[in-house]
Amino acid sequence: PQPGGLRQLLDLIDETRDSGAASVRLIVRGGVAVLDPGVELAAYRIVQEALTNARRHAPGAAVDVDVDYTPGALRVSVRDNGPGPAAGGAGPAGHGLLGMRERAAAVGGDLRTGPGPVGGFLVEATLPTEGAT
């Protein structure tokens, strides 16, 4: 079976915590809903890649994963408290950032990445949920 959904996201976060790679906190807002499998998979893979990037570029940083079920959209953000991108910007986009953008776009969503509001790095995806059941 393909990963996706809140249960698998919880498992992914537990695995990240258990590996000792990062301190991860999950915050869920709104009424949890079963969504279109494509949207769930996109959200899962975006969080997975963002956690991988945080581990690689900000080892030991604390990471917050926010999942917000809103009318019409699932908003997912992953932010760390690491050093953030270099002063000249985020630098060239790696394959991970490109892959996250493509996953969001494939389900009609969008992805923003860059420095967090108080430092660190932020990944924010907004994915439409018209297919929610």
MODELLER restraints for C-alpha pairs under 7 A, 6 or more apart:
rsr = mdl.restraints
at = mdl.atoms
rsr.add(forms.Gaussian(group=physical.xy_distance, feature=features.Distance(at['CA:3:A'], at['CA:41:A']), mean=6.15, stdev=0.5))
rsr.add(forms.Gaussian(group=physical.xy_distance, feature=features.Distance(at['CA:3:A'], at['CA:44:A']), mean=6.99, stdev=0.5))
rsr.add(forms.Gaussian(group=physical.xy_distance, feature=features.Distance(at['CA:4:A'], at['CA:40:A']), mean=4.76, stdev=0.5))
rsr.add(forms.Gaussian(group=physical.xy_distance, feature=features.Distance(at['CA:4:A'], at['CA:41:A']), mean=4.48, stdev=0.5))
rsr.add(forms.Gaussian(group=physical.xy_distance, feature=features.Distance(at['CA:4:A'], at['CA:44:A']), mean=5.38, stdev=0.5))
rsr.add(forms.Gaussian(group=physical.xy_distance, feature=features.Distance(at['CA:5:A'], at['CA:40:A']), mean=5.25, stdev=0.5))
rsr.add(forms.Gaussian(group=physical.xy_distance, feature=features.Distance(at['CA:9:A'], at['CA:44:A']), mean=6.20, stdev=0.5))
rsr.add(forms.Gaussian(group=physical.xy_distance, feature=features.Distance(at['CA:13:A'], at['CA:24:A']), mean=6.69, stdev=0.5))
rsr.add(forms.Gaussian(group=physical.xy_distance, feature=features.Distance(at['CA:16:A'], at['CA:22:A']), mean=6.58, stdev=0.5))
rsr.add(forms.Gaussian(group=physical.xy_distance, feature=features.Distance(at['CA:17:A'], at['CA:23:A']), mean=5.86, stdev=0.5))
rsr.add(forms.Gaussian(group=physical.xy_distance, feature=features.Distance(at['CA:17:A'], at['CA:24:A']), mean=6.21, stdev=0.5))
rsr.add(forms.Gaussian(group=physical.xy_distance, feature=features.Distance(at['CA:21:A'], at['CA:55:A']), mean=6.11, stdev=0.5))
rsr.add(forms.Gaussian(group=physical.xy_distance, feature=features.Distance(at['CA:21:A'], at['CA:59:A']), mean=6.69, stdev=0.5))
rsr.add(forms.Gaussian(group=physical.xy_distance, feature=features.Distance(at['CA:21:A'], at['CA:60:A']), mean=6.11, stdev=0.5))
rsr.add(forms.Gaussian(group=physical.xy_distance, feature=features.Distance(at['CA:22:A'], at['CA:55:A']), mean=6.62, stdev=0.5))
rsr.add(forms.Gaussian(group=physical.xy_distance, feature=features.Distance(at['CA:22:A'], at['CA:59:A']), mean=6.87, stdev=0.5))
rsr.add(forms.Gaussian(group=physical.xy_distance, feature=features.Distance(at['CA:22:A'], at['CA:60:A']), mean=5.06, stdev=0.5))
rsr.add(forms.Gaussian(group=physical.xy_distance, feature=features.Distance(at['CA:22:A'], at['CA:61:A']), mean=5.94, stdev=0.5))
rsr.add(forms.Gaussian(group=physical.xy_distance, feature=features.Distance(at['CA:22:A'], at['CA:62:A']), mean=6.02, stdev=0.5))
rsr.add(forms.Gaussian(group=physical.xy_distance, feature=features.Distance(at['CA:22:A'], at['CA:63:A']), mean=6.92, stdev=0.5))
rsr.add(forms.Gaussian(group=physical.xy_distance, feature=features.Distance(at['CA:23:A'], at['CA:61:A']), mean=6.84, stdev=0.5))
rsr.add(forms.Gaussian(group=physical.xy_distance, feature=features.Distance(at['CA:23:A'], at['CA:62:A']), mean=4.78, stdev=0.5))
rsr.add(forms.Gaussian(group=physical.xy_distance, feature=features.Distance(at['CA:23:A'], at['CA:63:A']), mean=6.05, stdev=0.5))
rsr.add(forms.Gaussian(group=physical.xy_distance, feature=features.Distance(at['CA:24:A'], at['CA:62:A']), mean=6.01, stdev=0.5))
rsr.add(forms.Gaussian(group=physical.xy_distance, feature=features.Distance(at['CA:24:A'], at['CA:63:A']), mean=4.72, stdev=0.5))
rsr.add(forms.Gaussian(group=physical.xy_distance, feature=features.Distance(at['CA:24:A'], at['CA:64:A']), mean=5.77, stdev=0.5))
rsr.add(forms.Gaussian(group=physical.xy_distance, feature=features.Distance(at['CA:25:A'], at['CA:63:A']), mean=6.30, stdev=0.5))
rsr.add(forms.Gaussian(group=physical.xy_distance, feature=features.Distance(at['CA:25:A'], at['CA:64:A']), mean=4.85, stdev=0.5))
rsr.add(forms.Gaussian(group=physical.xy_distance, feature=features.Distance(at['CA:25:A'], at['CA:65:A']), mean=6.08, stdev=0.5))
rsr.add(forms.Gaussian(group=physical.xy_distance, feature=features.Distance(at['CA:26:A'], at['CA:64:A']), mean=6.05, stdev=0.5))
rsr.add(forms.Gaussian(group=physical.xy_distance, feature=features.Distance(at['CA:26:A'], at['CA:65:A']), mean=4.83, stdev=0.5))
rsr.add(forms.Gaussian(group=physical.xy_distance, feature=features.Distance(at['CA:26:A'], at['CA:66:A']), mean=5.99, stdev=0.5))
rsr.add(forms.Gaussian(group=physical.xy_distance, feature=features.Distance(at['CA:27:A'], at['CA:65:A']), mean=6.16, stdev=0.5))
rsr.add(forms.Gaussian(group=physical.xy_distance, feature=features.Distance(at['CA:27:A'], at['CA:66:A']), mean=4.75, stdev=0.5))
rsr.add(forms.Gaussian(group=physical.xy_distance, feature=features.Distance(at['CA:27:A'], at['CA:67:A']), mean=6.17, stdev=0.5))
rsr.add(forms.Gaussian(group=physical.xy_distance, feature=features.Distance(at['CA:28:A'], at['CA:66:A']), mean=5.95, stdev=0.5))
rsr.add(forms.Gaussian(group=physical.xy_distance, feature=features.Distance(at['CA:28:A'], at['CA:67:A']), mean=4.77, stdev=0.5))
rsr.add(forms.Gaussian(group=physical.xy_distance, feature=features.Distance(at['CA:28:A'], at['CA:68:A']), mean=5.80, stdev=0.5))
rsr.add(forms.Gaussian(group=physical.xy_distance, feature=features.Distance(at['CA:29:A'], at['CA:67:A']), mean=6.24, stdev=0.5))
rsr.add(forms.Gaussian(group=physical.xy_distance, feature=features.Distance(at['CA:29:A'], at['CA:68:A']), mean=4.60, stdev=0.5))
rsr.add(forms.Gaussian(group=physical.xy_distance, feature=features.Distance(at['CA:29:A'], at['CA:69:A']), mean=6.04, stdev=0.5))
rsr.add(forms.Gaussian(group=physical.xy_distance, feature=features.Distance(at['CA:30:A'], at['CA:68:A']), mean=5.85, stdev=0.5))
rsr.add(forms.Gaussian(group=physical.xy_distance, feature=features.Distance(at['CA:30:A'], at['CA:69:A']), mean=4.71, stdev=0.5))
rsr.add(forms.Gaussian(group=physical.xy_distance, feature=features.Distance(at['CA:30:A'], at['CA:70:A']), mean=6.14, stdev=0.5))
rsr.add(forms.Gaussian(group=physical.xy_distance, feature=features.Distance(at['CA:31:A'], at['CA:69:A']), mean=6.01, stdev=0.5))
rsr.add(forms.Gaussian(group=physical.xy_distance, feature=features.Distance(at['CA:32:A'], at['CA:69:A']), mean=6.25, stdev=0.5))
rsr.add(forms.Gaussian(group=physical.xy_distance, feature=features.Distance(at['CA:34:A'], at['CA:132:A']), mean=6.16, stdev=0.5))
rsr.add(forms.Gaussian(group=physical.xy_distance, feature=features.Distance(at['CA:34:A'], at['CA:133:A']), mean=5.85, stdev=0.5))
rsr.add(forms.Gaussian(group=physical.xy_distance, feature=features.Distance(at['CA:35:A'], at['CA:129:A']), mean=6.55, stdev=0.5))
rsr.add(forms.Gaussian(group=physical.xy_distance, feature=features.Distance(at['CA:35:A'], at['CA:131:A']), mean=6.40, stdev=0.5))
rsr.add(forms.Gaussian(group=physical.xy_distance, feature=features.Distance(at['CA:35:A'], at['CA:132:A']), mean=4.14, stdev=0.5))
rsr.add(forms.Gaussian(group=physical.xy_distance, feature=features.Distance(at['CA:35:A'], at['CA:133:A']), mean=5.90, stdev=0.5))
rsr.add(forms.Gaussian(group=physical.xy_distance, feature=features.Distance(at['CA:36:A'], at['CA:131:A']), mean=5.11, stdev=0.5))
rsr.add(forms.Gaussian(group=physical.xy_distance, feature=features.Distance(at['CA:36:A'], at['CA:132:A']), mean=5.37, stdev=0.5))
rsr.add(forms.Gaussian(group=physical.xy_distance, feature=features.Distance(at['CA:38:A'], at['CA:107:A']), mean=6.78, stdev=0.5))
rsr.add(forms.Gaussian(group=physical.xy_distance, feature=features.Distance(at['CA:39:A'], at['CA:107:A']), mean=6.20, stdev=0.5))
rsr.add(forms.Gaussian(group=physical.xy_distance, feature=features.Distance(at['CA:39:A'], at['CA:127:A']), mean=6.70, stdev=0.5))
rsr.add(forms.Gaussian(group=physical.xy_distance, feature=features.Distance(at['CA:42:A'], at['CA:103:A']), mean=5.48, stdev=0.5))
rsr.add(forms.Gaussian(group=physical.xy_distance, feature=features.Distance(at['CA:42:A'], at['CA:104:A']), mean=6.30, stdev=0.5))
rsr.add(forms.Gaussian(group=physical.xy_distance, feature=features.Distance(at['CA:43:A'], at['CA:76:A']), mean=6.99, stdev=0.5))
rsr.add(forms.Gaussian(group=physical.xy_distance, feature=features.Distance(at['CA:46:A'], at['CA:100:A']), mean=5.30, stdev=0.5))
rsr.add(forms.Gaussian(group=physical.xy_distance, feature=features.Distance(at['CA:47:A'], at['CA:78:A']), mean=6.77, stdev=0.5))
rsr.add(forms.Gaussian(group=physical.xy_distance, feature=features.Distance(at['CA:49:A'], at['CA:96:A']), mean=6.39, stdev=0.5))
rsr.add(forms.Gaussian(group=physical.xy_distance, feature=features.Distance(at['CA:50:A'], at['CA:78:A']), mean=6.50, stdev=0.5))
rsr.add(forms.Gaussian(group=physical.xy_distance, feature=features.Distance(at['CA:50:A'], at['CA:123:A']), mean=6.89, stdev=0.5))
rsr.add(forms.Gaussian(group=physical.xy_distance, feature=features.Distance(at['CA:54:A'], at['CA:80:A']), mean=6.64, stdev=0.5))
rsr.add(forms.Gaussian(group=physical.xy_distance, feature=features.Distance(at['CA:58:A'], at['CA:82:A']), mean=4.92, stdev=0.5))
rsr.add(forms.Gaussian(group=physical.xy_distance, feature=features.Distance(at['CA:58:A'], at['CA:83:A']), mean=6.77, stdev=0.5))
rsr.add(forms.Gaussian(group=physical.xy_distance, feature=features.Distance(at['CA:61:A'], at['CA:80:A']), mean=6.05, stdev=0.5))
rsr.add(forms.Gaussian(group=physical.xy_distance, feature=features.Distance(at['CA:61:A'], at['CA:81:A']), mean=5.57, stdev=0.5))
rsr.add(forms.Gaussian(group=physical.xy_distance, feature=features.Distance(at['CA:61:A'], at['CA:82:A']), mean=5.18, stdev=0.5))
rsr.add(forms.Gaussian(group=physical.xy_distance, feature=features.Distance(at['CA:62:A'], at['CA:80:A']), mean=5.58, stdev=0.5))
rsr.add(forms.Gaussian(group=physical.xy_distance, feature=features.Distance(at['CA:62:A'], at['CA:81:A']), mean=5.72, stdev=0.5))
rsr.add(forms.Gaussian(group=physical.xy_distance, feature=features.Distance(at['CA:63:A'], at['CA:78:A']), mean=6.85, stdev=0.5))
rsr.add(forms.Gaussian(group=physical.xy_distance, feature=features.Distance(at['CA:63:A'], at['CA:79:A']), mean=5.60, stdev=0.5))
rsr.add(forms.Gaussian(group=physical.xy_distance, feature=features.Distance(at['CA:63:A'], at['CA:80:A']), mean=4.29, stdev=0.5))
rsr.add(forms.Gaussian(group=physical.xy_distance, feature=features.Distance(at['CA:63:A'], at['CA:81:A']), mean=6.71, stdev=0.5))
rsr.add(forms.Gaussian(group=physical.xy_distance, feature=features.Distance(at['CA:64:A'], at['CA:78:A']), mean=5.68, stdev=0.5))
rsr.add(forms.Gaussian(group=physical.xy_distance, feature=features.Distance(at['CA:64:A'], at['CA:79:A']), mean=5.43, stdev=0.5))
rsr.add(forms.Gaussian(group=physical.xy_distance, feature=features.Distance(at['CA:64:A'], at['CA:80:A']), mean=6.40, stdev=0.5))
rsr.add(forms.Gaussian(group=physical.xy_distance, feature=features.Distance(at['CA:65:A'], at['CA:77:A']), mean=5.75, stdev=0.5))
rsr.add(forms.Gaussian(group=physical.xy_distance, feature=features.Distance(at['CA:65:A'], at['CA:78:A']), mean=4.55, stdev=0.5))
rsr.add(forms.Gaussian(group=physical.xy_distance, feature=features.Distance(at['CA:65:A'], at['CA:79:A']), mean=6.75, stdev=0.5))
rsr.add(forms.Gaussian(group=physical.xy_distance, feature=features.Distance(at['CA:66:A'], at['CA:76:A']), mean=5.56, stdev=0.5))
rsr.add(forms.Gaussian(group=physical.xy_distance, feature=features.Distance(at['CA:66:A'], at['CA:77:A']), mean=5.10, stdev=0.5))
rsr.add(forms.Gaussian(group=physical.xy_distance, feature=features.Distance(at['CA:66:A'], at['CA:78:A']), mean=6.42, stdev=0.5))
rsr.add(forms.Gaussian(group=physical.xy_distance, feature=features.Distance(at['CA:67:A'], at['CA:75:A']), mean=5.94, stdev=0.5))
rsr.add(forms.Gaussian(group=physical.xy_distance, feature=features.Distance(at['CA:67:A'], at['CA:76:A']), mean=4.68, stdev=0.5))
rsr.add(forms.Gaussian(group=physical.xy_distance, feature=features.Distance(at['CA:67:A'], at['CA:77:A']), mean=6.75, stdev=0.5))
rsr.add(forms.Gaussian(group=physical.xy_distance, feature=features.Distance(at['CA:68:A'], at['CA:74:A']), mean=5.83, stdev=0.5))
rsr.add(forms.Gaussian(group=physical.xy_distance, feature=features.Distance(at['CA:68:A'], at['CA:75:A']), mean=5.02, stdev=0.5))
rsr.add(forms.Gaussian(group=physical.xy_distance, feature=features.Distance(at['CA:68:A'], at['CA:76:A']), mean=6.30, stdev=0.5))
rsr.add(forms.Gaussian(group=physical.xy_distance, feature=features.Distance(at['CA:69:A'], at['CA:75:A']), mean=6.54, stdev=0.5))
rsr.add(forms.Gaussian(group=physical.xy_distance, feature=features.Distance(at['CA:72:A'], at['CA:128:A']), mean=5.74, stdev=0.5))
rsr.add(forms.Gaussian(group=physical.xy_distance, feature=features.Distance(at['CA:72:A'], at['CA:129:A']), mean=5.05, stdev=0.5))
rsr.add(forms.Gaussian(group=physical.xy_distance, feature=features.Distance(at['CA:72:A'], at['CA:130:A']), mean=5.87, stdev=0.5))
rsr.add(forms.Gaussian(group=physical.xy_distance, feature=features.Distance(at['CA:73:A'], at['CA:126:A']), mean=6.38, stdev=0.5))
rsr.add(forms.Gaussian(group=physical.xy_distance, feature=features.Distance(at['CA:73:A'], at['CA:127:A']), mean=5.39, stdev=0.5))
rsr.add(forms.Gaussian(group=physical.xy_distance, feature=features.Distance(at['CA:73:A'], at['CA:128:A']), mean=4.27, stdev=0.5))
rsr.add(forms.Gaussian(group=physical.xy_distance, feature=features.Distance(at['CA:73:A'], at['CA:129:A']), mean=4.87, stdev=0.5))
rsr.add(forms.Gaussian(group=physical.xy_distance, feature=features.Distance(at['CA:74:A'], at['CA:126:A']), mean=5.82, stdev=0.5))
rsr.add(forms.Gaussian(group=physical.xy_distance, feature=features.Distance(at['CA:74:A'], at['CA:127:A']), mean=5.11, stdev=0.5))
rsr.add(forms.Gaussian(group=physical.xy_distance, feature=features.Distance(at['CA:74:A'], at['CA:128:A']), mean=6.24, stdev=0.5))
rsr.add(forms.Gaussian(group=physical.xy_distance, feature=features.Distance(at['CA:74:A'], at['CA:129:A']), mean=6.37, stdev=0.5))
rsr.add(forms.Gaussian(group=physical.xy_distance, feature=features.Distance(at['CA:75:A'], at['CA:125:A']), mean=5.70, stdev=0.5))
rsr.add(forms.Gaussian(group=physical.xy_distance, feature=features.Distance(at['CA:75:A'], at['CA:126:A']), mean=4.52, stdev=0.5))
rsr.add(forms.Gaussian(group=physical.xy_distance, feature=features.Distance(at['CA:75:A'], at['CA:127:A']), mean=6.30, stdev=0.5))
rsr.add(forms.Gaussian(group=physical.xy_distance, feature=features.Distance(at['CA:76:A'], at['CA:124:A']), mean=5.76, stdev=0.5))
rsr.add(forms.Gaussian(group=physical.xy_distance, feature=features.Distance(at['CA:76:A'], at['CA:125:A']), mean=5.16, stdev=0.5))
rsr.add(forms.Gaussian(group=physical.xy_distance, feature=features.Distance(at['CA:76:A'], at['CA:126:A']), mean=6.48, stdev=0.5))
rsr.add(forms.Gaussian(group=physical.xy_distance, feature=features.Distance(at['CA:77:A'], at['CA:123:A']), mean=5.43, stdev=0.5))
rsr.add(forms.Gaussian(group=physical.xy_distance, feature=features.Distance(at['CA:77:A'], at['CA:124:A']), mean=4.25, stdev=0.5))
rsr.add(forms.Gaussian(group=physical.xy_distance, feature=features.Distance(at['CA:77:A'], at['CA:125:A']), mean=6.22, stdev=0.5))
rsr.add(forms.Gaussian(group=physical.xy_distance, feature=features.Distance(at['CA:78:A'], at['CA:122:A']), mean=5.82, stdev=0.5))
rsr.add(forms.Gaussian(group=physical.xy_distance, feature=features.Distance(at['CA:78:A'], at['CA:123:A']), mean=5.18, stdev=0.5))
rsr.add(forms.Gaussian(group=physical.xy_distance, feature=features.Distance(at['CA:78:A'], at['CA:124:A']), mean=6.59, stdev=0.5))
rsr.add(forms.Gaussian(group=physical.xy_distance, feature=features.Distance(at['CA:79:A'], at['CA:116:A']), mean=6.80, stdev=0.5))
rsr.add(forms.Gaussian(group=physical.xy_distance, feature=features.Distance(at['CA:79:A'], at['CA:120:A']), mean=6.85, stdev=0.5))
rsr.add(forms.Gaussian(group=physical.xy_distance, feature=features.Distance(at['CA:79:A'], at['CA:121:A']), mean=5.53, stdev=0.5))
rsr.add(forms.Gaussian(group=physical.xy_distance, feature=features.Distance(at['CA:79:A'], at['CA:122:A']), mean=4.34, stdev=0.5))
rsr.add(forms.Gaussian(group=physical.xy_distance, feature=features.Distance(at['CA:79:A'], at['CA:123:A']), mean=6.30, stdev=0.5))
rsr.add(forms.Gaussian(group=physical.xy_distance, feature=features.Distance(at['CA:80:A'], at['CA:120:A']), mean=5.18, stdev=0.5))
rsr.add(forms.Gaussian(group=physical.xy_distance, feature=features.Distance(at['CA:80:A'], at['CA:121:A']), mean=5.59, stdev=0.5))
rsr.add(forms.Gaussian(group=physical.xy_distance, feature=features.Distance(at['CA:80:A'], at['CA:122:A']), mean=6.80, stdev=0.5))
rsr.add(forms.Gaussian(group=physical.xy_distance, feature=features.Distance(at['CA:81:A'], at['CA:119:A']), mean=6.23, stdev=0.5))
rsr.add(forms.Gaussian(group=physical.xy_distance, feature=features.Distance(at['CA:81:A'], at['CA:120:A']), mean=4.35, stdev=0.5))
rsr.add(forms.Gaussian(group=physical.xy_distance, feature=features.Distance(at['CA:82:A'], at['CA:120:A']), mean=4.50, stdev=0.5))
rsr.add(forms.Gaussian(group=physical.xy_distance, feature=features.Distance(at['CA:83:A'], at['CA:119:A']), mean=6.69, stdev=0.5))
rsr.add(forms.Gaussian(group=physical.xy_distance, feature=features.Distance(at['CA:83:A'], at['CA:120:A']), mean=5.18, stdev=0.5))
rsr.add(forms.Gaussian(group=physical.xy_distance, feature=features.Distance(at['CA:84:A'], at['CA:115:A']), mean=5.79, stdev=0.5))
rsr.add(forms.Gaussian(group=physical.xy_distance, feature=features.Distance(at['CA:84:A'], at['CA:119:A']), mean=5.87, stdev=0.5))
rsr.add(forms.Gaussian(group=physical.xy_distance, feature=features.Distance(at['CA:84:A'], at['CA:120:A']), mean=3.86, stdev=0.5))
rsr.add(forms.Gaussian(group=physical.xy_distance, feature=features.Distance(at['CA:84:A'], at['CA:121:A']), mean=4.87, stdev=0.5))
rsr.add(forms.Gaussian(group=physical.xy_distance, feature=features.Distance(at['CA:85:A'], at['CA:115:A']), mean=6.29, stdev=0.5))
rsr.add(forms.Gaussian(group=physical.xy_distance, feature=features.Distance(at['CA:85:A'], at['CA:121:A']), mean=6.84, stdev=0.5))
rsr.add(forms.Gaussian(group=physical.xy_distance, feature=features.Distance(at['CA:90:A'], at['CA:114:A']), mean=6.36, stdev=0.5))
rsr.add(forms.Gaussian(group=physical.xy_distance, feature=features.Distance(at['CA:101:A'], at['CA:110:A']), mean=6.74, stdev=0.5))
rsr.add(forms.Gaussian(group=physical.xy_distance, feature=features.Distance(at['CA:101:A'], at['CA:111:A']), mean=5.50, stdev=0.5))
rsr.add(forms.Gaussian(group=physical.xy_distance, feature=features.Distance(at['CA:104:A'], at['CA:110:A']), mean=5.25, stdev=0.5))
rsr.add(forms.Gaussian(group=physical.xy_distance, feature=features.Distance(at['CA:104:A'], at['CA:111:A']), mean=6.24, stdev=0.5))
rsr.add(forms.Gaussian(group=physical.xy_distance, feature=features.Distance(at['CA:104:A'], at['CA:125:A']), mean=6.83, stdev=0.5))
rsr.add(forms.Gaussian(group=physical.xy_distance, feature=features.Distance(at['CA:104:A'], at['CA:127:A']), mean=6.51, stdev=0.5))
rsr.add(forms.Gaussian(group=physical.xy_distance, feature=features.Distance(at['CA:107:A'], at['CA:127:A']), mean=6.87, stdev=0.5))
rsr.add(forms.Gaussian(group=physical.xy_distance, feature=features.Distance(at['CA:108:A'], at['CA:127:A']), mean=6.67, stdev=0.5))
rsr.add(forms.Gaussian(group=physical.xy_distance, feature=features.Distance(at['CA:108:A'], at['CA:128:A']), mean=6.49, stdev=0.5))
rsr.add(forms.Gaussian(group=physical.xy_distance, feature=features.Distance(at['CA:109:A'], at['CA:126:A']), mean=5.44, stdev=0.5))
rsr.add(forms.Gaussian(group=physical.xy_distance, feature=features.Distance(at['CA:109:A'], at['CA:127:A']), mean=4.30, stdev=0.5))
rsr.add(forms.Gaussian(group=physical.xy_distance, feature=features.Distance(at['CA:109:A'], at['CA:128:A']), mean=5.99, stdev=0.5))
rsr.add(forms.Gaussian(group=physical.xy_distance, feature=features.Distance(at['CA:110:A'], at['CA:125:A']), mean=5.74, stdev=0.5))
rsr.add(forms.Gaussian(group=physical.xy_distance, feature=features.Distance(at['CA:110:A'], at['CA:126:A']), mean=5.52, stdev=0.5))
rsr.add(forms.Gaussian(group=physical.xy_distance, feature=features.Distance(at['CA:110:A'], at['CA:127:A']), mean=6.72, stdev=0.5))
rsr.add(forms.Gaussian(group=physical.xy_distance, feature=features.Distance(at['CA:111:A'], at['CA:124:A']), mean=5.61, stdev=0.5))
rsr.add(forms.Gaussian(group=physical.xy_distance, feature=features.Distance(at['CA:111:A'], at['CA:125:A']), mean=4.39, stdev=0.5))
rsr.add(forms.Gaussian(group=physical.xy_distance, feature=features.Distance(at['CA:111:A'], at['CA:126:A']), mean=6.54, stdev=0.5))
rsr.add(forms.Gaussian(group=physical.xy_distance, feature=features.Distance(at['CA:112:A'], at['CA:123:A']), mean=5.90, stdev=0.5))
rsr.add(forms.Gaussian(group=physical.xy_distance, feature=features.Distance(at['CA:112:A'], at['CA:124:A']), mean=5.18, stdev=0.5))
rsr.add(forms.Gaussian(group=physical.xy_distance, feature=features.Distance(at['CA:112:A'], at['CA:125:A']), mean=6.47, stdev=0.5))
rsr.add(forms.Gaussian(group=physical.xy_distance, feature=features.Distance(at['CA:113:A'], at['CA:122:A']), mean=5.57, stdev=0.5))
rsr.add(forms.Gaussian(group=physical.xy_distance, feature=features.Distance(at['CA:113:A'], at['CA:123:A']), mean=4.55, stdev=0.5))
rsr.add(forms.Gaussian(group=physical.xy_distance, feature=features.Distance(at['CA:113:A'], at['CA:124:A']), mean=6.36, stdev=0.5))
rsr.add(forms.Gaussian(group=physical.xy_distance, feature=features.Distance(at['CA:114:A'], at['CA:121:A']), mean=5.73, stdev=0.5))
rsr.add(forms.Gaussian(group=physical.xy_distance, feature=features.Distance(at['CA:114:A'], at['CA:122:A']), mean=5.49, stdev=0.5))
rsr.add(forms.Gaussian(group=physical.xy_distance, feature=features.Distance(at['CA:114:A'], at['CA:123:A']), mean=6.87, stdev=0.5))
rsr.add(forms.Gaussian(group=physical.xy_distance, feature=features.Distance(at['CA:115:A'], at['CA:121:A']), mean=4.54, stdev=0.5))
rsr.add(forms.Gaussian(group=physical.xy_distance, feature=features.Distance(at['CA:115:A'], at['CA:122:A']), mean=5.76, stdev=0.5))
rsr.add(forms.Gaussian(group=physical.xy_distance, feature=features.Distance(at['CA:116:A'], at['CA:122:A']), mean=4.86, stdev=0.5))
